[in-house]
Amino acid sequence: MLPKKFDENEIFTLAALAGLILALYLLPKAVSWKAGLANGLFFTAMACFADEVLSAMHPLNLYNTFDSPDLELFDFIIYLPVFTLYGYLFITVQRFFRARLRSVRNVFFYLLAWIVFTCLMETIAVKFGVFHYLKEWNNFHSLVAYCFIFPIFYAYANWILKMEVTD
């Protein structure tokens, strides 16, 4: 359950967690904790599903996380608090820009910004050993995957925001 050794990938995970907590602390509260949690848990569920399909299921096994193919404590830290807070940040920022996200062009650029930022964070995570690409997988493949998944995140967050207004 504990990592074999505490090194740069665990430090990166804790730094990412601290950065997300700080960002959400500094940003004005734009959504209820229920909306943020619902969106955050959706992000987590989608990330777990993608990682299960792409990294754990035979014959794909395109990448590994952390130091071991077995689950360890920092797998849970990256999935639960980090991915959940990332989803919370996503819906919070979407709420701030909701008035501007009325045109397809603005939604496209909003999603593009999140996709590029997420690819950048993944690239840094790879450098720190959080992810280990196997076979032919690389950051471009992740970019393509994010192009499919972030519109789903956007639609779900939009639905949550509409539900929040009616509460």
Salt bridges, closest charged atoms under 4 A:
GLU164 OE1 - ARG95 NH1 2.77
